[in-house]
């Protein structure tokens, strides 16, 4: 049977003990197993915290990556649709050149042009006599010319080029002049 301490520091059998000494003995005797357990739990807690923080960061990166991928897919689909509409727009452009007096045709052409511009589609400005630029133009042919000033310059625009925001979605198809001495 274990003797119980009373409030005044005496045990039931009548021995007087120093309360501080007996409690410190208790702590010193039991501190090693408890201390090891506490340290073990603290270490486990730190590891779990680290795992949690890493998992949270990984999830945050996942959300950002999926948002970027979603935007990329939307932009890609939008770009494909606009590229398909460019041929229709070119047909309207040719129709307006042939019949510029038809007000209905001009109104539809104007609306389509405004919609494309609002979506970020702009024509690449190309003119006869401009320098050929391989980053903007696609040379589909070269013609012999007699004027040396037009050598390696654009002499005909076959199809207009377009940019979607800052990306070229269709190069301007051009014919370049090639001067040959006779």
Helices and strands as residue ranges (DSSP letters): H 19-98, H 103-118, E 121-124, E 137-145, G 148-150, E 154-159, E 161-164, E 167-170, E 172-179
